Amino acid sequence: MQASDQEKSIDEDLFGQKLKGFFIIFLLFGIFYSNTLYSQVIFGKVDLSKSDLTNDVIELRGNWNFYWTDFKNPQFNPGISDSTILVPGSWSKESKYPVIGYATYHLSIKLGENTPPLAISLPIINSAYSVWINGKLSLQVGTVAKQVSQYESSLENSIIHLPDTSEINLLIHVANYSYFSGGIVKVPTIGNAKVLLERLYQAKGMVNFFAGSLFAIFVYQFILFVLYPKGRPYLWLSLICLIISLRSMIVHGGSFLLPDLFAEIPTELWKKIEFGGVYILGALVALYVYHLYHKVARKLPVLILVCSSFVLLLVVVVTPQYTYGRLLDLAHAIILAGIIYSFCTIIRAKRAGNHEAIIIFYGLFAATPFFLIEIFLNNTIRKVNITTSFTLFYPVEVGLLIFLGFQVYLLAQHYAKAFKTLSTINVELEHKVNERSKELVETSLVKDKLLSIISHDVKAPINSLKGVLMLFNKGLLEAKEFKGLSENIEEELDKTSALIDSILHWSKIQLKGSAINNDFFNLKDLIESNVQMFKSASEQKGIRFEYSLTSLIICWDKHILNMVLRNLLANAIKFSHHGGQISIYVKKESNNITIGIQDYGIGMDADFIRIVTQSNNVISQPGTKGEPGNGIGLSLCKEYLTKAGGKLLCSSKLNEGTEFLICFSSSTVKA
């Protein structure tokens, strides 16, 4: 008995070591660096004449001109209008207009000279719209009309090429008689047309990758349900995979692959499929855990969750989207209840002596933060607009893949145990199983080779299982209970192995760094342009900038320096008190440049300085007026400066202020 307990302890320690690397790998799927900049639209106007649009993409956030129940003439070009609305945002949430109706959005854009071919990306507009550029119709999605009888909805991502002119008069007619939130609900962006197209194709490709992966797992889990006598948990898990897969190809921000393939199917039906699937997820999660641990699971909470989800699904079937869409937060509550029920049931199973329950617990625990992020970003009570340079994409898909990884690990354990019972039939088989098990244990101890561990510890058991099945198919083994399973299991193992190869290949691509690009530029102009960018934010808090700069031509990586300056200035404003001051200075000693940014705000203690400059995560805390985070993270600033040959120094005292120094050497300096 003691030896058995010791083996279990060793197995749990090894699994804990694998868990850390496993979680990090899948976390990489959800985080992408984006050099998207943020430009404040004020009273329907934005000046981008000084912006470098060669590689950067700028978000057109802010107050656009807005005219409710009025389709303005395409030639319409107002001055400063007092009728504005926040973009992105639904007109029913931002300005309390009715959900159903029509309106005109207007934006004047000033561009610089000698810009590359530009375009505007419109991620999503609910639910039919036409776009006019300088009085000419550039795009029409769906049928825009004042009467519902003439209206036809359509949801799609659009990229509109802009004419070669310094003034852009953008007019958008929008009608919504179907969706539960009308208007421009995702942020439009402007930039190099080539860059925007590349981003769109990359995003669609990634969504289709996730959707295809989950659909393959759905097929695999459903086959397990059909073949396994007690396979109900696989049924519910396969349906969860199917729903998330379909959702990825239909949902806002997704690839819209299915609507594009089946254009004859109305948008309303796609939305019913999307929302109907989401509304029953809470019940499916509870059913999965209930049938997985039915001996200890409580039945009443499952009945309540199933009945609630069924009622929501019925509402989806019989009502239009602008009605059932308002129940999204209720569906989120049911999903959260299903997750809580799952945690409680898994804990009860572990206490009842089910040692495998801890693996499912770890999987659900690792995946839940991603589910919570998805719920937080899509709640209808409080609209969340992310303006940081780092954004978490595809959280629900990443979370589900994380959980499935743990479930696959558990299945691998089951198969290993099942095939060990056949070892007495063939001595050679026993030798191979023992050899493979020993190899797995040895490989799992190599902590500094994360990708090798994942590749071996996931693929090796599957390859071993495949080898056993091949022996069985050749008639070298006799086991009646596996006779009907062998061919199907072998086929699915091939798919799983191919999927893992794709995941590992993608991970290696994401881990590659970007090159350093040094070029000549005027440091004074760069600093002043960044100060000008934060003019509105500083004026709102009564903060003044103090600086006296002279022209200084240097040769360095402008993009990295610009990124760090933006982050430090944003933090200085964020943590300064109302009416405060921010000092900026530049020191030059030979080819050594030092840029100082000093604020007199809340400051930091030594421990917090260490956390924000050394942590691998983006640390965010509210500012002096509750401002949310809007930077890329000081640790990442420090990392990029170091990569470019510079360094970031910080000195601070609580309640006295903070000073950051950007230090680097320029190969050429001209005053």
C-alpha positions in Angstrom: 0.0 0.0 0.0 2.8 2.4 0.9 4.6 1.7 -2.4 1.4 2.4 -4.3 0.9 5.7 -2.5 4.5 6.7 -3.3 4.0 6.0 -7.0 0.9 8.1 -7.0 2.8 10.9 -5.3 5.6 10.7 -7.9 3.0 10.7 -10.8 1.3 13.8 -9.4 4.7 15.6 -9.1 5.5 14.8 -12.7 2.1 15.9 -13.8 2.5 19.2 -12.0 5.8 19.8 -13.8 4.1 19.1 -17.1 1.2 21.3 -16.3 3.4 24.4 -16.1 4.8 24.0 -19.6 1.5 22.8 -21.0 -0.3 25.9 -19.8 2.4 28.2 -21.1 2.3 26.7 -24.6 -1.5 27.1 -24.9 -1.3 30.6 -23.5 0.8 31.5 -26.5 -2.2 30.8 -28.7 -4.2 33.6 -27.2 -1.7 36.4 -27.0 -0.6 38.4 -30.0 1.5 41.5 -30.2 -0.2 44.3 -32.1 1.4 47.5 -33.2 -2.0 49.1 -33.7 -1.9 52.7 -32.6 -4.8 54.7 -31.0 -5.9 58.0 -32.5 -8.5 60.1 -30.7 -11.4 61.2 -32.9 -12.8 64.5 -31.6 -16.1 66.0 -32.9 -16.0 63.8 -35.9 -12.5 64.9 -37.0 -9.1 63.2 -36.8 -5.7 64.6 -38.0 -3.3 61.9 -39.2 -1.2 64.1 -41.3 1.8 63.6 -39.0 1.3 59.8 -38.6 3.5 57.3 -40.2 1.0 54.9 -42.0 3.6 52.9 -43.8 3.6 50.0 -41.3 1.4 51.3 -38.4 -2.3 50.7 -38.2 -4.3 53.4 -36.3 -7.6 52.8 -34.5 -10.3 55.5 -35.2 -11.7 55.6 -31.7 -13.5 58.6 -30.3 -16.6 60.8 -30.9 -17.9 60.5 -34.5 -20.6 62.8 -35.9 -23.9 60.9 -35.5 -27.4 61.6 -36.9 -30.2 59.5 -35.7 -33.1 58.6 -38.1 -31.4 60.5 -40.8 -29.6 59.3 -43.9 -27.4 62.3 -44.8 -26.6 63.2 -48.4 -23.3 61.5 -49.5 -21.9 65.0 -50.2 -22.7 66.0 -46.6 -19.6 67.5 -44.7 -20.5 69.3 -41.5 -18.2 71.5 -39.5 -17.9 70.8 -35.8 -21.1 69.0 -34.8 -22.6 68.7 -31.4 -24.3 65.5 -32.3 -21.7 62.8 -31.7 -21.5 59.2 -30.5 -18.6 57.1 -29.1 -17.1 54.6 -31.6 -16.9 51.7 -31.1 -20.1 51.1 -29.3 -23.8 50.3 -29.8 -26.0 53.3 -30.3 -28.5 51.8 -27.8 -25.8 51.6 -25.1 -23.6 54.6 -25.7 -26.4 57.1 -26.3 -29.6 55.3 -25.3 -31.2 55.4 -28.7 -33.6 52.6 -29.6 -32.0 49.3 -30.7 -34.1 49.3 -33.9 -33.6 52.1 -36.3 -31.2 53.8 -38.7 -28.6 56.6 -38.6 -25.6 58.2 -40.2 -22.0 58.2 -39.0 -19.6 60.8 -40.2 -15.9 61.2 -39.9 -13.4 63.7 -41.5 -9.9 62.4 -41.8 -6.9 64.5 -42.6 -3.9 62.7 -44.1 -0.3 63.6 -44.9 1.5 63.8 -48.2 3.3 60.9 -49.9 1.4 58.2 -48.0 1.2 54.6 -49.2 -2.0 53.2 -50.6 -4.3 53.4 -47.6 -7.5 51.6 -46.6 -10.0 51.5 -43.8 -11.0 48.2 -42.1 -14.5 48.0 -40.8 -14.6 44.8 -38.6 -18.3 44.7 -38.0 -21.3 47.1 -38.3 -24.8 46.0 -37.2 -26.5 45.1 -39.4 -26.6 46.6 -42.8 -24.6 49.6 -44.0 -23.4 51.5 -47.0 -20.1 53.5 -47.0 -19.5 56.7 -48.9 -16.0 58.1 -49.5 -15.8 61.7 -50.6 -19.4 61.5 -51.9 -18.9 58.2 -53.8 -20.4 54.9 -52.8 -17.5 52.5 -51.9 -19.3 49.6 -50.3 -22.7 48.3 -49.5 -23.3 45.4 -47.1 -26.9 44.1 -46.9 -29.7 46.5 -47.8 -29.9 49.8 -46.0 -33.4 51.1 -45.7 -35.6 53.2 -43.5 -38.4 50.6 -43.7 -38.0 47.1 -42.3 -39.8 45.7 -45.4 -36.9 46.9 -47.6 -34.1 46.0 -45.1 -31.8 43.0 -45.4 -29.1 42.3 -42.8 -25.6 41.0 -43.4 -22.5 40.7 -41.2 -19.0 40.7 -42.6 -15.6 42.2 -42.2 -14.8 44.9 -44.9 -11.7 46.7 -46.1 -12.2 49.8 -48.2 -9.4 51.3 -50.3 -9.1 55.1 -50.0 -8.5 57.5 -52.8 -5.1 59.3 -53.1 -6.1 62.5 -51.4 -5.2 64.4 -48.2 -8.9 64.8 -47.1 -11.2 61.9 -46.5 -14.9 62.5 -46.0 -16.3 59.2 -44.6 -20.0 58.8 -44.4 -21.7 55.6 -43.3 -25.4 54.8 -43.5 -26.4 52.2 -40.9 -29.7 50.4 -40.5 -30.5 47.8 -37.8 -33.9 46.0 -37.6 -32.6 42.6 -36.5 -29.6 42.6 -34.2 -29.7 43.4 -30.4 -27.1 46.1 -30.6 -27.0 48.5 -33.6 -24.2 50.6 -35.0 -20.4 50.4 -35.2 -19.6 48.0 -32.3 -16.0 47.2 -33.3 -13.3 49.8 -33.8 -12.5 50.8 -37.4 -8.8 51.1 -38.3 -6.9 52.9 -41.0 -3.5 52.1 -42.4 -1.5 50.7 -45.3 -3.9 48.6 -47.4 -1.4 45.8 -47.7 -0.9 45.6 -44.0 -4.7 45.6 -43.3 -5.3 42.8 -45.8 -2.5 40.7 -44.3 -4.0 41.2 -40.8 -7.4 40.2 -42.0 -6.2 37.1 -43.8 -4.0 36.2 -40.8 -7.0 36.6 -38.4 -9.3 34.6 -40.5 -6.7 31.9 -40.9 -6.1 31.6 -37.2 -9.9 31.4 -36.5 -10.3 28.7 -39.1 -7.3 26.9 -37.5 -9.0 26.9 -34.1 -12.4 25.9 -35.7 -10.9 23.1 -37.7 -9.0 21.8 -34.6 -12.1 21.8 -32.5 -14.2 20.2 -35.2 -11.6 17.4 -35.5 -11.8 16.9 -31.8 -15.6 16.9 -32.0 -15.4 13.9 -34.4 -12.9 12.1 -32.2 -15.0 12.6 -29.1 -18.2 11.6 -30.8 -16.6 8.3 -32.1 -15.6 7.6 -28.5 -19.2 8.1 -27.4 -20.4 5.7 -30.1 -17.8 3.0 -29.3 -17.5 3.3 -25.6 -20.4 1.7 -23.5 -20.2 4.5 -20.9 -19.4 7.3 -23.2 -22.0 9.9 -22.4 -19.3 12.4 -21.2 -17.7 12.2 -24.6 -21.1 13.1 -26.2 -21.4 16.3 -24.2 -17.8 17.2 -24.7 -18.1 16.6 -28.4 -21.1 18.9 -28.6 -19.2 21.6 -26.7 -16.4 21.3 -29.3 -18.9 21.5 -32.1 -20.6 24.6 -30.7 -17.4 26.5 -30.2 -16.2 25.4 -33.6 -19.3 26.7 -35.3 -19.3 29.8 -33.2 -15.8 30.6 -34.4 -17.0 30.6 -38.0 -20.1 32.7 -37.4 -19.5 35.0 -34.5 -18.5 38.7 -34.6 -14.8 39.0 -35.2 -14.6 35.4 -36.5 -13.8 34.3 -40.0 -17.5 34.2 -41.2 -16.5 31.1 -43.2 -19.9 29.4 -43.0 -21.9 32.5 -44.0 -19.5 33.0 -46.9 -19.8 29.4 -48.1 -23.6 29.3 -47.8 -24.6 32.8 -48.8 -28.1 31.8 -49.5 -28.8 31.1 -45.8 -30.1 34.3 -44.1 -28.0 36.0 -41.4 -30.8 35.5 -38.9 -30.5 31.7 -39.1 -26.7 31.9 -38.5 -27.2 34.1 -35.5 -29.8 31.6 -34.1 -27.2 28.8 -34.5 -24.5 31.0 -32.8 -26.6 32.2 -29.9 -28.5 28.9 -29.5 -25.2 27.1 -29.1 -23.9 29.6 -26.5 -27.2 29.5 -24.5 -27.0 25.7 -24.0 -23.3 25.6 -23.1 -23.9 25.9 -19.4 -26.1 22.8 -19.5 -23.6 20.8 -21.6 -20.8 21.6 -19.1 -22.9 20.4 -16.2 -24.0 17.3 -18.1 -20.4 16.4 -19.0 -19.2 16.5 -15.3 -22.4 14.9 -14.0 -22.0 11.8 -16.2 -18.2 11.7 -15.6 -18.8 11.4 -11.9 -22.4 10.3 -11.7 -21.8 8.3 -8.4 -21.1 11.5 -6.4 -22.8 14.2 -8.6 -25.9 15.9 -7.5 -28.8 15.7 -10.0 -31.0 18.7 -9.0 -28.5 21.5 -10.1 -28.1 19.7 -13.4 -31.9 19.6 -14.0 -32.2 23.3 -13.2 -29.4 24.2 -15.6 -30.8 22.0 -18.3 -34.3 23.5 -18.0 -32.9 27.0 -17.9 -30.9 26.4 -21.0 -33.8 24.8 -22.8 -36.0 27.8 -22.0 -33.3 30.1 -23.5 -33.0 27.9 -26.5 -36.7 28.1 -27.0 -36.6 31.9 -26.9 -33.9 31.8 -29.5 -36.1 29.7 -31.8 -39.3 31.7 -31.5 -38.1 35.3 -31.2 -36.0 37.7 -33.4 -32.3 38.4 -32.6 -32.8 41.8 -31.0 -35.0 40.1 -28.4 -33.1 36.9 -27.6 -29.7 38.7 -27.8 -30.6 40.7 -24.7 -30.6 37.4 -22.7 -26.8 37.0 -23.3 -25.9 37.9 -19.8 -28.4 35.4 -18.4 -26.8 32.7 -20.5 -23.4 33.8 -19.1 -24.8 33.4 -15.6 -25.9 29.8 -16.5 -22.4 29.0 -17.9 -20.8 30.3 -14.7 -23.2 28.2 -12.7 -22.3 25.2 -14.7 -18.6 25.9 -14.1 -19.1 26.3 -10.4 -21.2 23.1 -10.3 -18.4 21.3 -12.2 -15.8 22.4 -9.6 -17.9 21.3 -6.7 -18.6 17.9 -8.3 -15.0 17.3 -9.2 -13.9 18.1 -5.6 -16.5 15.6 -4.3 -15.2 12.9 -6.6 -11.6 13.5 -5.5 -12.7 13.3 -1.8 -14.5 10.1 -2.7 -11.2 8.5 -3.8 -11.2 9.2 -7.6 -7.6 10.2 -8.1 -8.1 11.0 -11.7 -10.5 13.8 -10.8 -7.5 16.0 -9.9 -6.5 16.0 -13.6 -9.9 17.2 -14.7 -9.8 19.8 -11.9 -6.4 21.1 -13.1 -7.8 21.3 -16.7 -10.9 23.2 -15.7 -8.9 25.5 -13.4 -6.5 26.4 -16.2 -9.2 27.0 -18.7 -11.7 28.9 -16.6 -9.8 32.3 -16.7 -10.1 32.2 -20.5 -13.8 31.6 -20.3 -14.2 34.4 -17.8 -12.3 36.8 -20.1 -14.7 35.8 -23.0 -17.7 36.5 -20.8 -16.2 39.8 -19.6 -15.5 41.0 -23.1 -19.0 40.1 -24.4 -21.2 41.2 -21.5 -24.1 43.5 -22.4 -24.1 45.4 -19.1 -20.7 47.1 -19.5 -19.1 47.6 -22.8 -15.3 46.8 -22.7 -13.0 48.6 -25.2 -9.4 47.4 -25.1 -6.8 50.0 -26.1 -3.7 48.3 -24.9 -1.0 47.2 -27.4 -1.5 43.6 -26.2 -4.8 42.0 -26.7 -6.0 38.5 -25.8 -7.7 36.9 -28.9 -9.8 33.7 -29.1 -10.0 33.2 -25.3 -12.8 30.6 -25.4 -11.1 28.6 -28.1 -7.8 28.7 -26.2 -9.5 27.8 -22.9 -11.3 24.8 -24.4 -8.1 23.5 -26.1 -6.3 23.7 -22.7 -9.1 21.7 -21.1 -9.0 19.2 -23.9 -5.3 18.7 -23.5 -5.9 17.6 -19.9 -8.8 15.3 -21.0 -6.5 13.8 -23.7 -3.9 13.2 -21.1 -6.5 11.4 -19.0 -7.6 9.3 -21.9 -4.0 8.4 -22.6 -3.8 7.1 -19.0 -6.9 5.0 -19.5 -5.6 3.5 -22.7 -2.2 2.8 -21.1 -3.9 0.9 -18.2 -6.2 -1.0 -20.6 -3.3 -2.2 -22.7 -1.2 -3.1 -19.8 -3.8 -5.8 -19.0 -2.8 -7.5 -22.3 0.8 -7.7 -21.3 0.4 -11.3 -20.0 -0.7 -12.4 -23.5 2.6 -11.4 -25.1 5.9 -10.9 -23.4 7.2 -8.8 -26.2 4.3 -6.4 -25.8 5.1 -6.0 -22.1 8.7 -5.2 -22.8 7.7 -2.5 -25.3 5.2 -0.9 -22.9 7.7 -0.8 -20.1 10.4 0.7 -22.3 8.1 3.4 -23.5 6.9 4.2 -20.0 10.5 4.5 -18.8 11.3 6.8 -21.7 8.3 9.0 -20.9 9.3 9.4 -17.2 12.9 10.3 -18.2 11.8 12.8 -20.7 9.4 14.5 -18.4 12.2 15.4 -16.0 13.9 17.7 -18.6 12.4 21.0 -17.5 14.4 23.3 -19.8 13.1 21.6 -23.0 9.5 22.5 -23.0 8.6 21.8 -26.6 10.4 18.5 -26.5 8.5 17.5 -23.5 5.1 18.3 -25.0 6.0 16.6 -28.3 7.2 13.5 -26.6 4.8 13.1 -23.6 1.7 13.7 -25.7 2.8 12.0 -29.0 4.7 9.1 -27.5 1.8 7.4 -25.7 -0.3 7.9 -28.7 2.3 6.3 -31.0 2.7 3.5 -28.6 -1.1 2.9 -28.6 -1.0 3.0 -32.4 1.6 0.4 -32.5 -0.4 -1.9 -30.3 -3.5 -1.5 -32.4 -1.4 -2.3 -35.5 -0.4 -5.6 -33.9 -4.0 -6.3 -33.1 -5.1 -5.5 -36.7 -2.5 -8.0 -37.9 -4.0 -10.7 -35.8 -1.0 -11.0 -33.4 -3.2 -10.1 -30.4 -6.6 -11.5 -29.4 -8.9 -9.3 -27.4 -12.6 -9.3 -28.3 -13.4 -6.1 -26.5 -11.0 -4.1 -28.8 -11.9 -5.9 -32.1 -14.5 -3.3 -33.1 -12.4 -0.3 -32.0 -9.0 -0.8 -33.6 -9.5 0.8 -37.1 -11.4 3.8 -35.8 -9.0 4.5 -33.0 -6.0 4.3 -35.3 -7.6 6.8 -37.7 -8.3 9.2 -34.9 -4.8 8.8 -33.5 -3.4 9.9 -36.9 -5.6 13.0 -36.8 -4.6 13.8 -33.2 -0.9 13.4 -34.1 -1.2 15.7 -37.1 -3.0 18.3 -35.0 -0.2 18.3 -32.4 2.4 18.7 -35.1 0.6 21.8 -36.4 0.3 23.2 -32.9 4.0 22.8 -32.2 4.9 24.3 -35.6 2.8 27.3 -35.0 4.2 27.8 -31.5 7.8 27.9 -32.9 6.7 30.6 -35.4 5.2 32.7 -32.7 8.3 32.6 -30.5 10.5 34.2 -33.2 11.6 37.7 -32.5 11.4 40.8 -34.8 14.4 42.5 -36.4 15.9 45.8 -35.2 15.6 48.6 -37.9 17.8 51.7 -37.2 17.1 54.8 -39.2 17.7 58.6 -39.0 15.0 60.8 -37.4 14.7 63.9 -35.3 14.4 63.1 -31.6 12.8 66.4 -30.8 10.0 65.8 -33.4 9.4 62.3 -32.1 9.0 63.5 -28.5 6.8 66.4 -29.4 4.5 64.2 -31.5 4.1 61.9 -28.6 3.3 64.8 -26.3 0.8 66.1 -28.8 -0.8 62.7 -28.9 -1.5 62.9 -25.2 -2.6 66.5 -25.2 -6.3 65.7 -24.7 -5.6 63.2 -21.9 -3.3 65.7 -20.1 -5.7 68.6 -20.5 -8.6 66.6 -19.0 -6.5 66.2 -15.8 -5.0 69.7 -15.9 -1.5 68.3 -16.3 1.1 70.4 -18.0 4.2 69.2 -19.8 7.5 71.0 -19.1 10.3 70.6 -21.6 12.8 72.5 -23.7 14.2 70.5 -26.6 16.6 71.3 -29.4 16.7 69.6 -32.8 18.7 66.3 -32.5 19.1 63.9 -35.5 19.9 60.4 -34.3 20.1 56.9 -35.8 18.2 54.3 -33.9 15.1 52.1 -34.0 12.3 54.7 -34.2 9.5 52.2 -33.7 10.9 50.8 -30.4 11.7 54.3 -29.1 8.3 55.6 -30.1 6.5 52.6 -28.4 8.4 53.1 -25.2 7.8 56.9 -25.1 4.1 56.4 -25.6 3.9 53.9 -22.8 5.9 56.0 -20.3 4.0 59.2 -21.1 0.7 57.3 -20.8 1.8 56.0 -17.4 3.0 59.5 -16.3 -0.4 61.0 -17.1 -2.3 58.1 -15.6 -0.5 58.2 -12.2 -0.2 62.0 -11.9 -2.6 64.0 -9.7 -4.9 66.6 -11.2 -3.1 69.8 -12.0 0.3 68.1 -11.9 3.4 68.4 -14.0 5.4 66.1 -16.2 9.0 67.1 -17.0 10.8 65.8 -20.1 14.5 66.3 -20.9 17.2 65.0 -23.2 20.9 64.7 -22.3 23.6 64.1 -24.9 27.1 63.0 -24.0 29.1 62.2 -27.1 27.0 59.4 -28.8 25.1 58.5 -25.5 21.6 59.7 -25.3 19.4 59.9 -22.2 15.7 60.7 -22.3 14.2 61.5 -18.8 10.5 61.5 -18.0 9.6 62.8 -14.5 6.2 62.9 -12.9 5.1 63.9 -9.4 2.3 61.5 -8.9 1.6 58.5 -6.7 5.0 56.9 -7.2 6.0 53.3 -6.5 7.9 51.3 -3.8 10.9 49.2 -4.6 8.9 45.9 -4.7 6.4 47.2 -7.2 9.2 48.6 -9.4 10.7 45.1 -9.5 7.3 43.6 -10.4 6.4 45.9 -13.2 9.9 45.9 -14.8 10.7 42.2 -14.5 7.3 40.4 -14.7 6.5 38.5 -18.0 2.9 39.6 -17.6 1.3 43.0 -18.4 0.7 44.6 -15.0 -2.2 47.0 -15.0 -3.6 49.1 -12.1 -6.1 52.0 -12.2 -4.7 55.6 -12.4 -5.5 58.5 -10.1 -8.9 58.9 -11.7 -9.6 55.2 -12.2 -8.1 55.2 -15.7 -7.6 51.6 -17.1 -4.3 50.4 -18.3 -3.3 51.6 -21.8 0.4 50.6 -22.1 2.3 47.5 -23.3 3.9 46.9 -19.9 7.1 48.2 -18.5 8.8 44.8 -18.6 8.2 44.6 -22.3 9.5 48.2 -22.8 12.6 47.1 -21.0 12.9 43.9 -23.1 12.6 45.8 -26.4 15.0 48.5 -25.4 17.5 45.8 -24.3 17.1 44.0 -27.6 17.9 47.3 -29.5 20.9 48.0 -27.3 19.4 50.4 -24.8 18.2 50.2 -21.2 15.4 51.5 -19.0 16.1 52.8 -15.6 13.6 53.8 -12.9 13.6 55.7 -9.6 10.5 56.3 -7.6 9.2 57.1 -4.1 5.7 56.6 -2.9 3.5 59.8 -3.1 6.5 61.7 -4.5 6.6 60.7 -8.1 8.5 58.5 -10.6 11.4 59.2 -13.0 12.2 56.9 -16.0 15.4 57.1 -18.0 15.7 55.8 -21.5 19.4 55.3 -22.2 21.0 54.3 -25.5 23.9 55.0 -27.9 23.3 56.3 -31.4 25.9 55.5 -34.0 25.4 59.0 -35.5 24.2 62.1 -33.7 23.7 65.5 -35.3 22.5 68.5 -33.3 
